[in-house]
């Protein structure tokens, strides 16, 4: 296993990239016509879906890479670039198109059941989150490490559920400006995570940089 401080960093990285704060205004808008029990149900299903996606990626991600012959170092570099793009979008106060395209956003307005798609996938547990947990899953091959990653994924899902449950009052309280400030701060943290992942992959691909 890694040091416990490393798992705290992994949890923070996953939480920032899942970005439940950024999903608050989207959830409030998408569920504006739903009653309170329906909002509770949507929040619960979305959070469970986030946990399932992250855990599935942690458990099966490495085998999937092996199947396609992709090295861990290459995946780290590619994943880091994707994460950095998401971070840049967040620092501009925007919802990255890697998570949701305009067509998907328009389609979501007409959906009654938006808990899994597009809320959980791809808005919350999108390509960036999946790439991140696969990268961290390859750091160790022990069962204890995998269990710790699953615990991190469950904690992220729990925080996501809490954020979605309080989405309507929080969205009203913070307003668009407050949420944008929070997104920019999280984007800055995410950019630092992306640089670390990129550096750990590029020194393997280009050992002369060491």
Buried (B, 14 or more C-beta within 10 A) or exposed (E): BBEEEBBEBBBBBBBBBBBBBBBBBBBBBBBEEBEEEBBBBBBBBBBBBBBBBBBBBBBEBBEEBEEEEEBBBBBBBBBBBBBBBBBBBBBEBEBBEBBBEEEBBEBBEEEEEBBBBBBBBBBBBBBBBBBBBBBBBBBBEEEEBBEBBBEBBBBBBEBBBEBBBBBBEBBEEBEEEEBBEBBBBBBEBBBEBBBBBBEBBBEBEEEEEE
